């Protein structure tokens, strides 16, 4: 039968493993969020560029659908 000290040692070991897994998941999620943010910024730049072109060629006719 395990002693309290044995159980505490095993619990500490499991906590370290779970903590490491949580850290790794956090890093992966941050990487995914960063990639999503970069893609959104890229899309925004494309939209901005197209709007600038429309403004240049269309002048004040570009009125955001009004």
C-alpha positions in Angstrom: 0.0 0.0 0.0 1.5 3.4 -1.0 2.2 5.9 1.7 1.0 9.5 1.8 4.5 10.6 0.8 4.4 8.2 -2.2 1.0 9.6 -3.2 2.2 13.2 -2.8 5.3 12.5 -4.9 3.2 10.9 -7.6 0.7 13.8 -7.5 3.6 16.3 -7.9 4.9 14.3 -10.9 1.5 14.3 -12.6 1.1 18.1 -11.9 4.4 18.7 -13.6 3.4 16.6 -16.6 0.0 18.3 -16.9 1.6 21.8 -16.4 4.0 21.0 -19.2 1.2 19.9 -21.5 -0.8 23.1 -20.7 2.3 25.2 -21.5 2.7 23.4 -24.8 -1.0 23.8 -25.7 -0.8 27.5 -24.8 2.2 28.0 -27.1 0.4 26.2 -29.9 -2.7 28.2 -29.5 -0.7 31.4 -29.4 1.0 30.4 -32.6 -2.4 29.7 -34.2 -3.8 33.0 -33.0 -0.7 34.8 -34.3 -1.2 33.1 -37.7 -4.9 34.1 -37.8 -4.0 37.7 -36.9 -1.3 37.9 -39.6 -3.9 36.6 -42.2 -6.5 39.1 -41.0 -4.0 41.9 -41.3 -3.0 40.8 -44.8 -6.7 40.7 -45.8 -7.2 44.2 -44.4 -4.2 45.5 -46.4 -5.7 44.0 -49.6 -9.1 45.7 -48.9 -7.4 49.0 -48.1 -5.4 48.8 -51.3 -8.5 48.1 -53.4 -10.4 51.0 -51.7 -7.5 53.3 -52.5 -7.6 52.3 -56.1 -11.3 52.8 -56.2 -11.0 56.2 -54.6 -8.3 57.1 -57.1 -10.2 56.1 -60.2 -13.7 56.8 -58.9 -13.1 59.9 -56.9 -16.1 60.8 -54.8 -18.3 58.2 -56.5 -17.1 55.6 -53.9 -19.6 56.1 -51.1 -19.7 52.8 -49.2 -23.0 51.8 -50.8 -24.9 55.0 -50.1 
